[in-house]
């Protein structure tokens, strides 16, 4: 993993971006095309889990592995994604 200061720098950068266009340009510049596809899918996993959908249905609908969905479920149980 990377150092705490690098993560803090990324967080500060994301928080400083105030409009949708600038955020989109930043994300297009910093993420690979695959990451740009995976991250929104992971957000959909979390949203669906929080709505009570079954893990298998989510995996099937989003065409991801059950392990990816299970990871999202595990992170929710750890108290992450409260703001989602």
N, C-alpha and C positions, 0 to 999 in steps of 0.2 A: 504494500500500500504506500501511499505518498505521505509526506510529512504534513502535520497539522497546519503549518503555515500556508501550504499550498491549497488545502481545502478551505481554509479561512479566506484566502485571497479570491478563490472562485466564488464563495458565498457572497463576499462583499461586492464582487463584480456583478453578480446576478441581481443583488438587491439594489444596485445603483442604476440599473436599466429601467427606465420609467415608461416606455411605450412599446406596444406590440411589434411595430416595425423594427425597432432597434434590437429587441429581443430575438426576433426571427433571424435577423442578419447575424447576430452574435452566435446563435445556435447553429446556423448553416455554416459559419466559419470554423467553429470549434469542434463540431461533431462530424463523424463520418456518415455517409448515407445509411449504413446499417444501424448506427446508433440513433439516427433521426427516426428510424422506423421502430426500433426496439423500445425506446424510452416512452413514447406515447402509448404503445401497447401495454407496457408495464403499468402505466397509470390507469388504463382501462381495466386491467386485472384487479387492481386495488379497489377501484370504484365498484366493480361487479361483486367482488368478495364482500365489501361492506354493505351491499344491497341484499346479501344472502344467497347469491347464485352458487350453485355447486361448482366445485373445482373442475370436475370433468366437463361440465357444460361450458365453462369459461375456456378451458383448453381447446375444446372442439370448435367453439365459435371463433376464437382468435387465432386458431391454428398454431398453438404453441404447445410445448411439452407440459405434462402435468407437474414436472419438477419446477418449472418456472412459476406456475400458479401457486404451488405449495410454498415456494419461497416468499411470495407476496403474503400469503396467509400467515406464515411464521413471523414476518416483519410486523404485521398488524398486531399479532399477539404480544410482540415485544414493546408495543406502544408507539410504533411509528405510524405515520400517515394520519395523525389526528386531524390535520388541517384539510385532508382530502374528503 
